[in-house]
Amino acid sequence: MPSFKYSAIGSDGRTVRGSIDANDQGELLEELRKRSLTPLRVEEKGGRARAATKTPRAATSAPTRAPVPDDEPKGSIFQMELGGSKPGVRKKEEVVIFTRQLATMIGAGIPMLESLEILREQAASKNFRMLLGEVVEDVRTGQDLSTAFGRWEKVFSDVYISMIRAGEASGQLDDILVRLADYMEASQRLKRDIKSAMTYPVVSLCLIFGITGFLMVSIVPKFKEVFASMDIELPGLTKGVLATSDFCQEQWAIIMVGLVFLGIVIHIYKRTDKGSYQWDWLMLHIPVFGDLFQKVGLSRFSKTFSTMLKSGVPILGALEIVADTSGNRIISDAVLEARENVRQGEGLMGPLAQSAVFPPMVTRMVGIGEKTGSLEVLLEKISEFYDDQVRATVKQLTSLIEPIMIAIMGIVVGTICLSVFLPIFELQKQLAAR
């Protein structure tokens, strides 16, 4: 009877190695399952590995995603249903809930493979259920959980995969999953705060443009015939509004095409190296909202960096991923420069201090954290501080934007109404004079 060497993850999240006599690989996997072990590597003594091995993790570089095997079908069941390689799990809340549930189940001592199967059965989304089905099959054949997740890079981020890999390497997968769920939930709250801050002005602007367009196209032209019958000189304001109304009526197609073209040009320019930098710079300096975007960027930087360091991800790999997920080119460039400093044996504080994005409080706390060996703790404090700042700024913006938008709408509508009534007032004066 052949003898197999194996490495597996136990119910406590620790890596277990040993050997078992079995007729074939299927019997071996069944025996491991009975022992509540999730196989990572299976190798017949004197033969070659029967399952995927762990990807070596460099001590100073970012973890890389496992490539999809060459014999993998061009589109899995999950991919083909969605028409291509783009996964259809569009609700990030699904991944957050899944992560929290997986952390709870593994922490309760349920084997990982069984936990994944249970979560697959109760997944609300059909697409996510299919994805978890493929993850279960990959893990059952001996792949790492991080490798199985890594195939779905549109669903599971670099941060997610890196932390899972760190948890597998350290034998603390349940703790890492809890930390990861906390991080994702905090990120979702931050996004909701930003969305609530942006919704009101966007809706208000749409209403202003809609009302203005309706007045200029439907209401103002009706007064033009009335004014033509009057034997009076029209005020300059009225002439300007009538000319604008005529232009909107006659050239509406050109206006629409121009707006669409302008949007496309801006979108293409933002994708260029220079354009993305200038756009992100503008976002940080735009009146009213620039301060909010800066605080959001600092919160995201500190939260992601702190979470990855506490999870055991090497600092150089963590910095590279933080730069990729910062959401702002100015912050990203500063982080990459800091990474280069660390790679050369220097500190983080210098490059961050040179960037206008990071205030002195942040850079000095980072410097203190480096010296005392408590960088992840101080980064977490920074994240908590800026989370509170974002919430406070959102409330301030909401109270500030409302009267501003009402004033803008009043000015626009009032100007149009005044332009209509001025000739009538002039006519009344002439009639009174007679």
Contacts in CASP RR format, 6 or more apart in sequence:
PFRMAT RR
TARGET T0000
AUTHOR 0000-0000-0000
METHOD contacts of the structure
MODEL  1
MPSFKYSAIGSDGRTVRGSIDANDQGELLEELRKRSLTPLRVEEKGGRAR
AATKTPRAATSAPTRAPVPDDEPKGSIFQMELGGSKPGVRKKEEVVIFTR
QLATMIGAGIPMLESLEILREQAASKNFRMLLGEVVEDVRTGQDLSTAFG
RWEKVFSDVYISMIRAGEASGQLDDILVRLADYMEASQRLKRDIKSAMTY
PVVSLCLIFGITGFLMVSIVPKFKEVFASMDIELPGLTKGVLATSDFCQE
QWAIIMVGLVFLGIVIHIYKRTDKGSYQWDWLMLHIPVFGDLFQKVGLSR
FSKTFSTMLKSGVPILGALEIVADTSGNRIISDAVLEARENVRQGEGLMG
PLAQSAVFPPMVTRMVGIGEKTGSLEVLLEKISEFYDDQVRATVKQLTSL
IEPIMIAIMGIVVGTICLSVFLPIFELQKQLAAR
1 21 0 8 1.000
1 22 0 8 1.000
1 23 0 8 1.000
2 21 0 8 1.000
2 22 0 8 1.000
2 23 0 8 1.000
2 24 0 8 1.000
2 44 0 8 1.000
2 45 0 8 1.000
3 19 0 8 1.000
3 20 0 8 1.000
3 21 0 8 1.000
3 44 0 8 1.000
3 45 0 8 1.000
4 19 0 8 1.000
4 20 0 8 1.000
4 21 0 8 1.000
4 22 0 8 1.000
4 25 0 8 1.000
4 28 0 8 1.000
4 42 0 8 1.000
4 43 0 8 1.000
4 44 0 8 1.000
4 45 0 8 1.000
4 50 0 8 1.000
5 17 0 8 1.000
5 18 0 8 1.000
5 19 0 8 1.000
5 42 0 8 1.000
5 43 0 8 1.000
5 44 0 8 1.000
5 45 0 8 1.000
6 17 0 8 1.000
6 18 0 8 1.000
6 19 0 8 1.000
6 20 0 8 1.000
6 28 0 8 1.000
6 32 0 8 1.000
6 37 0 8 1.000
6 39 0 8 1.000
6 40 0 8 1.000
6 41 0 8 1.000
6 42 0 8 1.000
6 43 0 8 1.000
7 15 0 8 1.000
7 16 0 8 1.000
7 17 0 8 1.000
7 18 0 8 1.000
7 39 0 8 1.000
7 40 0 8 1.000
7 41 0 8 1.000
8 15 0 8 1.000
8 16 0 8 1.000
8 17 0 8 1.000
8 32 0 8 1.000
8 37 0 8 1.000
8 38 0 8 1.000
8 39 0 8 1.000
8 40 0 8 1.000
9 15 0 8 1.000
9 16 0 8 1.000
9 37 0 8 1.000
9 38 0 8 1.000
9 40 0 8 1.000
9 112 0 8 1.000
9 168 0 8 1.000
9 171 0 8 1.000
9 173 0 8 1.000
10 16 0 8 1.000
10 36 0 8 1.000
10 37 0 8 1.000
10 38 0 8 1.000
10 111 0 8 1.000
10 112 0 8 1.000
11 36 0 8 1.000
11 106 0 8 1.000
11 109 0 8 1.000
11 110 0 8 1.000
11 111 0 8 1.000
12 109 0 8 1.000
13 106 0 8 1.000
13 112 0 8 1.000
13 171 0 8 1.000
13 172 0 8 1.000
13 173 0 8 1.000
13 174 0 8 1.000
14 171 0 8 1.000
15 40 0 8 1.000
15 168 0 8 1.000
15 171 0 8 1.000
16 37 0 8 1.000
19 45 0 8 1.000
20 28 0 8 1.000
20 31 0 8 1.000
20 32 0 8 1.000
22 28 0 8 1.000
22 31 0 8 1.000
25 42 0 8 1.000
25 50 0 8 1.000
28 42 0 8 1.000
29 39 0 8 1.000
29 42 0 8 1.000
29 140 0 8 1.000
32 38 0 8 1.000
32 39 0 8 1.000
33 111 0 8 1.000
33 113 0 8 1.000
36 111 0 8 1.000
37 111 0 8 1.000
38 111 0 8 1.000
38 112 0 8 1.000
38 113 0 8 1.000
38 139 0 8 1.000
39 51 0 8 1.000
39 142 0 8 1.000
40 51 0 8 1.000
40 53 0 8 1.000
40 54 0 8 1.000
40 142 0 8 1.000
40 144 0 8 1.000
40 168 0 8 1.000
41 49 0 8 1.000
41 51 0 8 1.000
41 52 0 8 1.000
41 53 0 8 1.000
41 54 0 8 1.000
41 142 0 8 1.000
42 49 0 8 1.000
42 50 0 8 1.000
42 51 0 8 1.000
42 142 0 8 1.000
43 49 0 8 1.000
43 50 0 8 1.000
44 50 0 8 1.000
51 141 0 8 1.000
51 142 0 8 1.000
51 143 0 8 1.000
52 66 0 8 1.000
52 141 0 8 1.000
52 142 0 8 1.000
52 143 0 8 1.000
52 144 0 8 1.000
52 147 0 8 1.000
54 144 0 8 1.000
54 168 0 8 1.000
54 169 0 8 1.000
55 63 0 8 1.000
55 64 0 8 1.000
55 66 0 8 1.000
55 144 0 8 1.000
55 146 0 8 1.000
55 147 0 8 1.000
55 165 0 8 1.000
57 63 0 8 1.000
57 165 0 8 1.000
57 166 0 8 1.000
57 169 0 8 1.000
57 314 0 8 1.000
58 314 0 8 1.000
59 314 0 8 1.000
60 314 0 8 1.000
60 316 0 8 1.000
60 317 0 8 1.000
60 343 0 8 1.000
61 314 0 8 1.000
61 316 0 8 1.000
61 317 0 8 1.000
61 320 0 8 1.000
62 158 0 8 1.000
62 162 0 8 1.000
62 316 0 8 1.000
62 317 0 8 1.000
62 318 0 8 1.000
62 320 0 8 1.000
62 321 0 8 1.000
63 146 0 8 1.000
63 161 0 8 1.000
63 162 0 8 1.000
63 165 0 8 1.000
63 313 0 8 1.000
63 317 0 8 1.000
65 150 0 8 1.000
65 153 0 8 1.000
65 161 0 8 1.000
66 143 0 8 1.000
66 144 0 8 1.000
66 146 0 8 1.000
66 147 0 8 1.000
66 150 0 8 1.000
66 151 0 8 1.000
68 151 0 8 1.000
75 84 0 8 1.000
75 85 0 8 1.000
76 134 0 8 1.000
77 130 0 8 1.000
77 134 0 8 1.000
78 87 0 8 1.000
78 127 0 8 1.000
78 130 0 8 1.000
78 131 0 8 1.000
78 134 0 8 1.000
79 85 0 8 1.000
79 86 0 8 1.000
79 87 0 8 1.000
81 127 0 8 1.000
81 130 0 8 1.000
82 88 0 8 1.000
82 127 0 8 1.000
86 154 0 8 1.000
87 127 0 8 1.000
87 131 0 8 1.000
87 152 0 8 1.000
87 154 0 8 1.000
87 155 0 8 1.000
88 127 0 8 1.000
88 154 0 8 1.000
88 155 0 8 1.000
89 95 0 8 1.000
89 125 0 8 1.000
89 127 0 8 1.000
89 128 0 8 1.000
89 131 0 8 1.000
89 152 0 8 1.000
89 154 0 8 1.000
89 155 0 8 1.000
91 125 0 8 1.000
92 184 0 8 1.000
92 188 0 8 1.000
93 188 0 8 1.000
94 123 0 8 1.000
94 124 0 8 1.000
94 125 0 8 1.000
94 128 0 8 1.000
95 155 0 8 1.000
95 156 0 8 1.000
95 160 0 8 1.000
95 184 0 8 1.000
96 181 0 8 1.000
96 184 0 8 1.000
96 185 0 8 1.000
96 188 0 8 1.000
98 119 0 8 1.000
98 123 0 8 1.000
98 128 0 8 1.000
98 132 0 8 1.000
99 160 0 8 1.000
99 177 0 8 1.000
99 180 0 8 1.000
99 181 0 8 1.000
99 184 0 8 1.000
100 181 0 8 1.000
100 185 0 8 1.000
101 119 0 8 1.000
102 115 0 8 1.000
102 116 0 8 1.000
102 119 0 8 1.000
102 177 0 8 1.000
103 174 0 8 1.000
103 177 0 8 1.000
103 178 0 8 1.000
103 180 0 8 1.000
103 181 0 8 1.000
105 115 0 8 1.000
105 118 0 8 1.000
105 119 0 8 1.000
106 112 0 8 1.000
106 115 0 8 1.000
106 173 0 8 1.000
106 174 0 8 1.000
106 177 0 8 1.000
107 174 0 8 1.000
110 118 0 8 1.000
112 139 0 8 1.000
112 145 0 8 1.000
112 173 0 8 1.000
113 136 0 8 1.000
113 139 0 8 1.000
113 140 0 8 1.000
116 132 0 8 1.000
116 133 0 8 1.000
116 135 0 8 1.000
116 136 0 8 1.000
116 139 0 8 1.000
117 136 0 8 1.000
119 132 0 8 1.000
120 129 0 8 1.000
120 132 0 8 1.000
120 133 0 8 1.000
120 135 0 8 1.000
120 136 0 8 1.000
121 129 0 8 1.000
123 129 0 8 1.000
123 132 0 8 1.000
131 152 0 8 1.000
131 155 0 8 1.000
134 148 0 8 1.000
134 151 0 8 1.000
135 145 0 8 1.000
135 148 0 8 1.000
135 149 0 8 1.000
135 152 0 8 1.000
138 147 0 8 1.000
138 148 0 8 1.000
138 151 0 8 1.000
139 145 0 8 1.000
139 148 0 8 1.000
144 165 0 8 1.000
144 168 0 8 1.000
145 164 0 8 1.000
145 168 0 8 1.000
145 173 0 8 1.000
146 161 0 8 1.000
146 164 0 8 1.000
146 165 0 8 1.000
146 168 0 8 1.000
149 156 0 8 1.000
149 160 0 8 1.000
149 161 0 8 1.000
149 164 0 8 1.000
150 156 0 8 1.000
150 161 0 8 1.000
153 161 0 8 1.000
157 325 0 8 1.000
158 321 0 8 1.000
158 324 0 8 1.000
158 325 0 8 1.000
159 183 0 8 1.000
159 304 0 8 1.000
159 307 0 8 1.000
159 308 0 8 1.000
159 321 0 8 1.000
159 325 0 8 1.000
160 180 0 8 1.000
160 184 0 8 1.000
162 308 0 8 1.000
162 311 0 8 1.000
162 313 0 8 1.000
162 317 0 8 1.000
162 318 0 8 1.000
162 321 0 8 1.000
163 176 0 8 1.000
163 179 0 8 1.000
163 180 0 8 1.000
163 307 0 8 1.000
163 308 0 8 1.000
163 311 0 8 1.000
163 313 0 8 1.000
164 173 0 8 1.000
164 176 0 8 1.000
164 177 0 8 1.000
164 180 0 8 1.000
166 176 0 8 1.000
166 308 0 8 1.000
166 311 0 8 1.000
166 312 0 8 1.000
166 313 0 8 1.000
167 173 0 8 1.000
167 175 0 8 1.000
167 176 0 8 1.000
167 311 0 8 1.000
167 312 0 8 1.000
170 176 0 8 1.000
170 312 0 8 1.000
176 311 0 8 1.000
179 307 0 8 1.000
179 310 0 8 1.000
179 311 0 8 1.000
180 307 0 8 1.000
180 311 0 8 1.000
182 307 0 8 1.000
183 303 0 8 1.000
183 304 0 8 1.000
183 307 0 8 1.000
186 303 0 8 1.000
186 383 0 8 1.000
186 387 0 8 1.000
187 300 0 8 1.000
187 303 0 8 1.000
189 387 0 8 1.000
190 296 0 8 1.000
190 299 0 8 1.000
190 300 0 8 1.000
190 387 0 8 1.000
190 390 0 8 1.000
193 390 0 8 1.000
193 391 0 8 1.000
193 394 0 8 1.000
194 292 0 8 1.000
194 296 0 8 1.000
194 390 0 8 1.000
194 394 0 8 1.000
196 394 0 8 1.000
196 398 0 8 1.000
197 289 0 8 1.000
197 292 0 8 1.000
197 393 0 8 1.000
197 394 0 8 1.000
197 397 0 8 1.000
197 398 0 8 1.000
200 398 0 8 1.000
200 401 0 8 1.000
200 402 0 8 1.000
200 405 0 8 1.000
201 401 0 8 1.000
201 405 0 8 1.000
204 401 0 8 1.000
204 405 0 8 1.000
204 408 0 8 1.000
204 409 0 8 1.000
205 405 0 8 1.000
207 409 0 8 1.000
208 405 0 8 1.000
208 408 0 8 1.000
208 409 0 8 1.000
208 412 0 8 1.000
211 409 0 8 1.000
211 412 0 8 1.000
211 413 0 8 1.000
212 412 0 8 1.000
212 413 0 8 1.000
212 416 0 8 1.000
213 248 0 8 1.000
215 413 0 8 1.000
215 416 0 8 1.000
216 241 0 8 1.000
216 244 0 8 1.000
216 245 0 8 1.000
216 248 0 8 1.000
216 416 0 8 1.000
217 245 0 8 1.000
217 248 0 8 1.000
217 249 0 8 1.000
217 252 0 8 1.000
219 416 0 8 1.000
220 241 0 8 1.000
220 242 0 8 1.000
220 245 0 8 1.000
220 416 0 8 1.000
220 419 0 8 1.000
220 420 0 8 1.000
221 245 0 8 1.000
221 246 0 8 1.000
221 249 0 8 1.000
223 420 0 8 1.000
224 242 0 8 1.000
224 245 0 8 1.000
227 234 0 8 1.000
227 238 0 8 1.000
227 242 0 8 1.000
227 423 0 8 1.000
230 423 0 8 1.000
230 427 0 8 1.000
232 423 0 8 1.000
232 426 0 8 1.000
232 427 0 8 1.000
232 430 0 8 1.000
233 426 0 8 1.000
234 242 0 8 1.000
234 423 0 8 1.000
235 419 0 8 1.000
235 422 0 8 1.000
235 423 0 8 1.000
235 426 0 8 1.000
237 415 0 8 1.000
237 418 0 8 1.000
237 419 0 8 1.000
237 422 0 8 1.000
238 419 0 8 1.000
238 420 0 8 1.000
238 422 0 8 1.000
238 423 0 8 1.000
240 419 0 8 1.000
241 415 0 8 1.000
241 416 0 8 1.000
241 419 0 8 1.000
241 420 0 8 1.000
242 419 0 8 1.000
248 255 0 8 1.000
269 275 0 8 1.000
269 279 0 8 1.000
270 276 0 8 1.000
270 279 0 8 1.000
276 329 0 8 1.000
277 329 0 8 1.000
277 330 0 8 1.000
277 333 0 8 1.000
279 329 0 8 1.000
280 327 0 8 1.000
280 328 0 8 1.000
280 329 0 8 1.000
280 330 0 8 1.000
281 329 0 8 1.000
281 330 0 8 1.000
283 289 0 8 1.000
283 290 0 8 1.000
283 293 0 8 1.000
283 328 0 8 1.000
284 290 0 8 1.000
284 293 0 8 1.000
284 294 0 8 1.000
284 328 0 8 1.000
284 330 0 8 1.000
284 357 0 8 1.000
286 293 0 8 1.000
288 397 0 8 1.000
288 400 0 8 1.000
288 401 0 8 1.000
289 397 0 8 1.000
291 393 0 8 1.000
292 390 0 8 1.000
292 393 0 8 1.000
292 394 0 8 1.000
292 397 0 8 1.000
293 328 0 8 1.000
294 357 0 8 1.000
295 386 0 8 1.000
295 389 0 8 1.000
295 390 0 8 1.000
295 393 0 8 1.000
296 386 0 8 1.000
296 390 0 8 1.000
297 326 0 8 1.000
297 327 0 8 1.000
297 328 0 8 1.000
297 331 0 8 1.000
297 357 0 8 1.000
297 386 0 8 1.000
298 331 0 8 1.000
298 357 0 8 1.000
298 358 0 8 1.000
298 359 0 8 1.000
298 362 0 8 1.000
298 382 0 8 1.000
298 386 0 8 1.000
299 383 0 8 1.000
299 386 0 8 1.000
299 387 0 8 1.000
299 389 0 8 1.000
299 390 0 8 1.000
300 325 0 8 1.000
300 326 0 8 1.000
300 327 0 8 1.000
301 322 0 8 1.000
301 326 0 8 1.000
301 331 0 8 1.000
301 335 0 8 1.000
302 362 0 8 1.000
302 379 0 8 1.000
302 380 0 8 1.000
302 382 0 8 1.000
302 383 0 8 1.000
302 386 0 8 1.000
303 379 0 8 1.000
303 380 0 8 1.000
303 383 0 8 1.000
303 387 0 8 1.000
304 321 0 8 1.000
304 322 0 8 1.000
304 325 0 8 1.000
304 326 0 8 1.000
305 318 0 8 1.000
305 319 0 8 1.000
305 322 0 8 1.000
305 376 0 8 1.000
305 379 0 8 1.000
306 376 0 8 1.000
306 377 0 8 1.000
306 379 0 8 1.000
306 380 0 8 1.000
306 382 0 8 1.000
306 383 0 8 1.000
308 317 0 8 1.000
308 318 0 8 1.000
308 321 0 8 1.000
308 322 0 8 1.000
309 315 0 8 1.000
309 318 0 8 1.000
309 375 0 8 1.000
309 376 0 8 1.000
309 379 0 8 1.000
310 376 0 8 1.000
310 380 0 8 1.000
313 321 0 8 1.000
315 342 0 8 1.000
316 339 0 8 1.000
316 342 0 8 1.000
316 343 0 8 1.000
317 339 0 8 1.000
319 335 0 8 1.000
319 336 0 8 1.000
319 338 0 8 1.000
319 339 0 8 1.000
319 342 0 8 1.000
320 336 0 8 1.000
320 339 0 8 1.000
322 335 0 8 1.000
323 331 0 8 1.000
323 332 0 8 1.000
323 333 0 8 1.000
323 335 0 8 1.000
323 336 0 8 1.000
323 339 0 8 1.000
324 332 0 8 1.000
326 332 0 8 1.000
326 335 0 8 1.000
328 357 0 8 1.000
330 355 0 8 1.000
330 356 0 8 1.000
330 357 0 8 1.000
331 355 0 8 1.000
331 357 0 8 1.000
333 355 0 8 1.000
334 351 0 8 1.000
334 352 0 8 1.000
334 354 0 8 1.000
334 355 0 8 1.000
334 357 0 8 1.000
334 358 0 8 1.000
335 352 0 8 1.000
337 351 0 8 1.000
337 354 0 8 1.000
337 355 0 8 1.000
338 347 0 8 1.000
338 348 0 8 1.000
338 350 0 8 1.000
338 351 0 8 1.000
338 352 0 8 1.000
340 351 0 8 1.000
341 347 0 8 1.000
341 348 0 8 1.000
341 350 0 8 1.000
341 351 0 8 1.000
342 348 0 8 1.000
347 367 0 8 1.000
347 370 0 8 1.000
348 366 0 8 1.000
348 367 0 8 1.000
348 370 0 8 1.000
348 375 0 8 1.000
349 363 0 8 1.000
349 364 0 8 1.000
349 366 0 8 1.000
349 367 0 8 1.000
349 370 0 8 1.000
350 363 0 8 1.000
352 358 0 8 1.000
352 362 0 8 1.000
352 363 0 8 1.000
352 366 0 8 1.000
353 360 0 8 1.000
353 363 0 8 1.000
361 382 0 8 1.000
362 382 0 8 1.000
365 378 0 8 1.000
365 379 0 8 1.000
365 381 0 8 1.000
365 382 0 8 1.000
366 375 0 8 1.000
366 378 0 8 1.000
366 379 0 8 1.000
367 375 0 8 1.000
368 378 0 8 1.000
369 375 0 8 1.000
369 377 0 8 1.000
369 378 0 8 1.000
END
